[in-house]
Amino acid sequence: MSFTALVLAGSRGEADRVARYAGVPEKALIEIGGATMLARVVQALRDAGADRIAVSGSTQAVRDHAAALGAEALIAESGPSLSTMAAFEKLGAPLLVTTADHALLRPEWVRQFLADAPDDADVCALLARQEVIEAAVPETQRTYLRFADGAWSGCNMFYLATPKARAAISLWQQIEADRKRPWRLVRRLGAATLLRYIAGRLSLADALGKLGKTAGISAQIVPSDYGLAAVDVDKPADLDLVRTLVANPSR
């Protein structure tokens, strides 16, 4: 199965603490197991069947590295949602989106995600349950979304399946803009949905469905059987963990 993929490798303008910790100018250029994180992600996508890979990078160094890896180098916008929208306008749908700090990415995770994506979905997000993650890597510290059907963590993979996914990116842009004004985020879901969440009666699928309905699209989750798929490199401790896991591939 061939597909088009986008790797988000931009920065928000400030010095990244993980890059500083690793002694490199950009997080995407951190080496793990003899290859940069970006190279590891691009190779995993290629091995999964991607016949077109684009990398959205903020700096010339990242874009040059992407080009050397055989990927299309795009100039990143000021945030991930804006970068995704710009790339979506260029690359079109369907489009698999992931991030350069998904250093453990494996081809089988990508293939399974695409195979499990519902045919009627405009956009899908890959998530893993807390128990699946902790069984695979108990030492990781993840941020979990707690719903009636359990606690979930994102796996940094999204499938923009149809042109209507543009509306999901637009909603993402609005949510990013409102991240410091939580009352606006609550208003998007509505009071009844918020009360169900507070009461512990709102499932993750229902919440995503509600957001999708707000945008006029079908938004669905795809549960991952791979706990390691939820491990990315957001902080120095994550980098230490990922380097340990790469050095011990039996994990």
C-alpha positions in Angstrom: 0.0 0.0 0.0 1.5 3.3 -1.1 0.7 6.6 0.6 1.8 10.2 1.1 3.2 11.3 4.4 4.0 14.5 6.1 6.6 14.8 8.9 6.2 17.9 11.2 9.8 19.0 12.1 9.2 22.6 12.9 9.9 24.6 16.0 8.0 27.4 17.7 10.9 29.9 17.5 12.4 29.4 21.0 15.3 27.1 21.8 14.1 23.6 22.3 15.2 22.1 25.7 15.7 18.6 24.3 17.9 20.0 21.5 19.9 21.9 24.1 20.2 18.8 26.2 21.5 16.9 23.2 23.8 19.7 22.1 22.3 20.2 18.6 20.5 23.2 17.1 17.2 21.4 16.3 15.4 18.5 17.9 14.9 16.7 14.6 18.7 16.5 14.2 19.3 14.6 17.5 21.1 11.3 16.8 19.7 8.1 18.2 21.3 4.8 17.4 23.5 6.3 14.7 20.7 8.2 12.8 18.9 11.4 13.4 15.4 11.3 14.7 14.2 12.7 11.4 16.1 10.0 9.4 14.5 7.3 11.6 11.0 8.6 11.0 11.5 9.0 7.2 12.9 5.5 6.9 10.1 4.0 8.9 7.5 5.7 6.6 9.4 4.6 3.5 9.5 1.0 4.8 5.8 1.2 5.5 5.1 2.0 1.9 5.2 5.8 1.6 6.0 6.8 -2.0 5.9 10.5 -1.2 7.3 12.0 2.0 7.4 15.7 2.8 9.1 17.3 5.8 7.9 20.6 7.2 11.0 22.3 8.8 11.6 25.7 10.4 15.3 25.9 9.6 17.4 25.5 6.5 19.5 22.8 8.4 16.4 20.6 8.9 15.2 21.2 5.3 18.6 20.4 3.9 18.7 17.2 5.9 15.2 16.3 4.7 16.2 16.8 1.1 19.3 14.6 1.7 17.0 11.9 2.9 15.0 12.0 -0.3 12.0 13.9 1.1 10.4 17.0 -0.1 11.4 20.0 2.1 8.7 22.4 3.0 9.0 25.6 5.0 7.2 25.3 8.3 4.7 27.8 9.4 4.4 29.3 12.9 2.7 26.3 14.5 2.0 22.6 13.7 -1.6 23.2 12.6 -0.6 26.0 10.2 2.2 23.8 8.9 -0.2 20.9 8.4 -2.7 23.1 6.6 0.0 24.5 4.2 1.2 21.0 3.5 -2.3 19.7 3.0 -3.0 22.3 0.4 0.1 21.2 -1.5 -0.1 17.4 -0.9 -3.8 16.8 -0.8 -5.7 13.8 0.7 -5.2 11.2 1.8 -2.3 12.2 3.9 -0.6 10.5 6.9 0.8 13.0 9.4 3.4 12.3 12.1 6.2 14.1 13.8 10.0 14.1 13.7 10.3 13.3 17.4 8.5 10.0 16.9 11.9 8.3 16.9 10.7 4.8 17.7 8.3 4.8 14.8 8.0 1.3 13.1 6.6 0.5 9.7 4.2 -2.1 11.2 2.5 0.6 13.3 1.9 2.8 10.3 0.6 -0.1 8.2 -1.7 -1.3 10.9 -3.0 2.3 11.5 -3.9 2.7 7.8 -5.5 -0.7 7.6 -7.6 -0.1 10.7 -8.7 3.4 9.6 -12.5 3.3 9.1 -13.6 3.7 5.5 -16.2 6.4 6.4 -13.8 8.6 8.4 -12.6 11.9 7.1 -9.9 12.1 9.8 -8.5 9.5 12.2 -6.2 9.7 15.2 -4.1 6.9 16.6 -4.3 6.5 20.4 -3.2 3.9 22.9 -4.8 2.9 26.2 -2.8 3.5 29.4 -2.6 -0.2 30.2 -1.2 -1.0 26.7 1.4 1.6 27.1 2.4 0.7 30.6 2.7 -3.0 29.7 5.1 -2.1 26.9 7.1 0.5 28.7 6.2 1.0 32.3 9.0 3.6 32.9 7.5 6.2 30.6 5.7 9.2 31.9 2.8 10.1 29.5 0.0 12.6 29.6 -3.4 10.7 29.6 -6.8 11.8 28.5 -9.2 10.2 31.0 -12.6 9.2 29.7 -15.4 6.7 30.6 -13.8 4.1 28.4 -10.3 4.4 30.0 -7.2 6.6 29.9 -5.7 7.3 26.5 -2.5 8.8 25.1 -1.9 10.1 21.6 0.5 8.3 19.3 1.5 11.3 17.1 -0.2 9.8 14.0 -3.1 11.2 12.1 -4.7 10.2 8.9 -6.4 13.0 6.8 -8.4 10.7 4.6 -10.5 13.0 2.6 -10.5 16.7 1.4 -13.1 17.3 4.2 -10.2 16.9 6.7 -9.3 20.5 5.9 -12.1 21.4 8.4 -10.4 19.3 11.1 -7.2 21.2 10.5 -9.1 24.5 10.8 -10.6 23.4 14.1 -7.1 22.4 15.2 -5.9 25.9 14.4 -8.8 27.4 16.5 -8.0 25.1 19.4 -4.3 26.1 19.3 -5.3 29.7 19.3 -7.6 29.1 22.3 -5.2 27.0 24.4 -4.8 29.8 26.9 -8.5 30.4 27.0 -10.0 27.1 28.1 -13.6 28.5 28.3 -13.6 28.7 24.6 -12.5 25.1 24.3 -15.3 24.1 26.6 -17.8 26.1 24.6 -16.9 24.1 21.5 -18.0 20.9 23.1 -21.1 22.3 24.8 -22.3 22.3 28.4 -24.0 18.9 28.2 -20.8 17.2 26.8 -18.7 18.9 29.5 -21.0 17.6 32.2 -20.8 14.1 30.8 -17.0 14.3 31.0 -17.0 15.6 34.5 -19.4 12.8 35.5 -17.1 10.2 33.9 -19.7 9.2 31.3 -18.1 10.6 28.2 -16.1 8.2 26.1 -13.1 9.3 24.0 -14.9 8.2 20.8 -18.0 10.3 21.7 -15.8 13.4 22.5 -14.0 13.1 19.2 -17.3 12.5 17.4 -18.6 15.7 19.0 -15.6 17.7 17.8 -16.0 16.2 14.4 -19.7 17.1 14.3 -18.7 20.7 15.2 -16.4 20.8 12.2 -18.9 18.9 9.9 -16.7 15.8 9.5 -16.4 12.2 10.6 -13.5 12.1 13.1 -12.7 8.7 14.6 -10.1 7.1 16.8 -8.0 4.1 16.0 -6.8 2.2 19.1 -3.2 1.0 18.9 -2.0 -2.4 20.0 1.5 -1.0 20.3 2.3 0.8 23.6 5.6 2.1 22.3 3.7 4.0 19.6 2.8 6.6 22.3 6.4 7.3 23.2 7.9 10.4 21.6 10.7 12.8 22.6 9.1 15.8 24.4 11.6 16.2 27.2 15.2 15.1 28.1 14.0 12.1 30.1 12.2 10.9 27.0 15.4 11.1 25.0 17.2 9.1 27.6 14.4 6.5 27.5 14.3 6.3 23.7 18.0 5.9 23.5 17.8 3.0 26.0 15.0 1.4 24.0 16.8 1.7 20.7 19.9 0.2 22.3 17.8 -2.8 23.5 15.6 -3.6 20.4 14.1 -6.7 22.1 11.8 -4.2 23.9 
